[in-house]
Amino acid sequence: MSTQTASNPPAAGARKALVVGLAGIALTACGLLVSGGHIVAMSWLVGVSYWTAIAIGMLMLILIHHIFDASWSVVLRRQFEHGLSAFGWLALLFLPLVLASVLGPKDIVWPWMNPAGEIHGGHTVGHDPLYLKKASFLNLNMFIGMTVFFFASWIWLSARLRKASFQQDKDGDVKWTFMNRRTAAFGLPIGALTLTFASIYWIKSLEYHWFSTMYGVWFFANCVRGALSIGVLIMLWLWARNDYKGILNNNHWHSIGQLMLAFTVFWAYVTFSQYFLIWNANVPEETFWYNLREINADGTANQWKWIGIIGILFGHFFIPFLFLLSYRHKVSHGHMRFISLWILAVIFLDICYNILPVLKDAHGNALPFFSLNLVWTLSATVGVGGICVWAYLRSFMSAGAKLIPIRDPRIKECLTHHE
Amino acid sequence: MPAQSYGLIATFETPAAIYHAAEQVRDAGYKHWDCISPFPIHGLDKAMGLKRSIVPRFSLAGGITGFCTGMSLIWWTGGYDYKLIVGGKPYFSPMFAFPVSYELTILFTAFATIGGMLFLNGLPKHYHPVLKYEHIKRGMDDLFFLVIESRDPRFNLANTRSLLEKAGGRDIKELEA
């Protein structure tokens, strides 16, 4: 079993991840004293959203694996199953945001939670017709109930998938494969709806005047791209530990690289569509969201414009797209490591781009990206990430599962993928 | 003995047999030879020592051509040849030219890929010497053939025949060009 491998003992790694996670959380907490609750709460939302997105991506990839009865991804699926163990911790880490909104200033994160909150033009949220029309959807009870439902669905689906897969290691019964396929059949619509509404409640409702029907799809694309990139890093880690030597061949790398390329194009398609339709219609109710991310009230460009062009357009699409076109890059470990880290970084930028411009100065301009606030955003992301990696490694080390699903009916096909 | 020889053809019963035979022919240094199989055999390209196909380069060239065609089409028609304001937008913007460019990128990539594949394979081809072989139709059903062409510099009727025999081929026949 994997735990006996001498190099890179995961127990030490898990301890390190936990320390990094707690240190990140502690540093973020220090931010409360420096930058105040509002800014730190938004940074925390970035961190939690980022890692929840990756966990959702893993969940969706496992469900897609089962619904298609896929073969090449059998060995990687086991690692994603370990990754799913982070959901419980993510729910716990989301809790401070809800508690702060209930116990502290109501609009510490989501402005619509405070009916007395002032909006543009001296009105309050409570008298805003655009809020009142949406009040049956955007209210605290719905928000809490839905958030509990989201995490409960993800944790429940994860538990079913993990149980069936780990149990099959022991008894080799094919019924677990069929159980997972059934879970995938009803789990995919549940996953699609919950991740869509989660992105609407948690991120889009930060600007509750704004609307975009592409939002859930945009979020999904980031989820899967993040999960695939983490998947590549796990493959590299297990390769370096000698665990995956003799298991993976070039075709596994090629296959995951192709998926990364496909989802890069998919992400670009939906993200561009959202921008293009709003640009083309040119309706102020929609364009203000992009204006805020491009110009200040006086018409000068702000930092978010360059984040959008360099980070999102080129960093998130053109560079990974052109890079992943090449077969040689897809089967080279060094290149795959680079592009996975790159994609993880630009997903972070994308989440920031969607959340942070809600923080405004006295003139209604978005606060710049490069500022002290970035420290809290990074520390929150590293902090939550440390906890997720720790949860993954704990599951990885547990005696419940083998390194690969050795009794999966497709395992032989996977080990000889295209050979 | 045929007047003009195309090469030697040998028959194999299983994918594994032709796979290992291909490895031996590859290691013997032959360049002009091919395998005939009813279905794709995983790894046979490697066993034959084939390099990766250059079809993707045709695809890339087609894609770039398509993208540029789309952009210049929109710019030429709306922004240069007959300037027209549509929906209060600029004469030209990559924004609204993008959907057209994107579609043409895909279309031209597909054309270039199919065209490049046909070109590299020398298709369509109305005649090939192996078609004269009496059992060739079973190469679409349940048999595997290995053909070594006589234009190969290493080709030598006796030596090549013994190589094919050693590799496990049966019914080794000489093909007429």
Interface residues (C-beta under 8 A of the other chain):
Chain A: F272 F276 W279 N280 N282 L325 Y327 T416 H418 E419
Chain B: H42 G43 R52 P56 L60 G87 G88 K89 M95 F96 F98 P99
